[in-house]
Amino acid sequence: MVPVSTYDLVVVGGGSAGVTAAVAGARMGLKVALVERYGFLGGTLTAAMVGPMQSFHAGETQVVKGLAQEVVDRLRATGDSPGHVPDPIDYCSSITPFDYEGLKRVLQEMCVEAGVDLWLHTLFLDAAVEGGTVRHIRVWQKDGVKELAARFFIDASGDGDLAAAVGVPFQVGREEDRLPQPMTMIFSVGGVNWDRVFDYFQEHPEELQHPVAIHGTIDPERLRRLPFRGFSAFPTLLEEARAAGEFTIPRQRLLVFESLRPGEAVVNTTRVQGLSSLKGRELARAEVEGRRQVWELVDFLRRRVPGFEEVYVIAVAPQIGVRESRRIQGEAQVTQEDILAARHFHDGVVYGAYPIDIHDPATAKNKTRRLPEGEYYSIPYRALVPQGTANLLVAGRCISASHEALAALRLSPFAMAMGHAAGVAAALALKDGVAAREVDADALRATLAEQGAFLPEA
């Protein structure tokens, strides 16, 4: 007989969205289980080393608050983040650097304090659904298969695994060929001579400029003085290395952010195209190719990049970073037009201003489309509500959005805000005895506002 554990709410996925969903539900009195395949929390922020966080702001206005801001406040209190600082790339309004191990600590402490039952080292297998109502999920742990029954479920798996298992329709990739955005293997290095880097930029400012900077021109000396530096740069050095047969990665610029510790940096430049994170064998190939590209990049850094001649690898991410996989069909879909028009939905529960940032699935190009500085868009609650289900919500990058819109909405601050909204919505649905689609949007927004979320007039 399969052992069964019973809860009010089960959340699948312990990343940015899953943690805030679980904490929000637990703080509202629910008995919550959080299912996570690794032995730690944080999802792409920790397992894929995606950092810094981008972006909590629309110009000078902070549009992501609530539980997401509590995470940042706790990181600052433990010395694991400086908080929100200017973006050295000048791509978005702010960045939030953080220490990976510090974030694991903060997220675990928030869950434990709230009384969330952490099912770590637990793999989601499948789900049982009756008439649109999810009854239980089946998981695997070291001692075998088990079932978690609940009155409500949230899919924060990133890939929409639970939603797909219960039959929710979904899309993958862009409209014309179904190719998703490429995957990236991130790594960190030590031994960076930042003064030498910025001396080079002072002599070659053209290598620092890029066409999508918010303010047009990046000043090397201002960049040198920022509390946390970084660059999207060196197109000439990359092309010279490519011409010499030393560089095969389909990227046009080297993207690097300074870490919290002196002389360290995070490198986000690998690009793995044409493989699906939803197919086991292809995901394995992506990991192999991603790590091959890491070592190619390390050789390039040492050979050609000023200030990086003596770098050494500190860590390569435990898993490859996935930008896009399943996007469920919800009660509403966020589109590119909604993003660029800065649309405010009547049931908006998350707000943001990050640009549409498409890493091309088939070329070395990136495409950016942004709002005027200071404007922001919203994510409606209905985009978190899958079609055809009664007691299921999604949060994170598997929400109902077009390929282009997801390129703006996939960022971790928004995922945390979505999780917060989903956890509160689950509690309200259970309190009122209604289906997910019937949750009162005004009551949801009012509750989120009481808990510190940014909720302007719709």
Secondary structure by P-SEA (a helix, b strand, c coil): cbbbbbccbbbccccaaaaaaaaaaaaaccbbbbbbcccccccccccccccccccccccccccccaaaaaaaaaaaaacccccccccccccccbbbbbbaaaaaaaaaaaaaaacccccccbbbccccccccccccccccccccbbbbbccbbbcccccaaaaaaacccccccccccccccbbbbbbcccccaaaaaaaaaaaccccccccccccccccaaaaaaccccccccaaaaaaaaaaaccccccccbbbbbbcccccbbbbccccccccccccaaaaaaaaaaaaaaaaaaaaaaaccccccccccccccccbbbbcccccccccbbbcaaaaaacccccccccccccccccccccccbbbbbbcccccccccccccccccccccbbbccccccccaaaaaacccaaaaaaaaaaaaaaaaaaaaaccccccccaaaaaaaaaaaccccccc
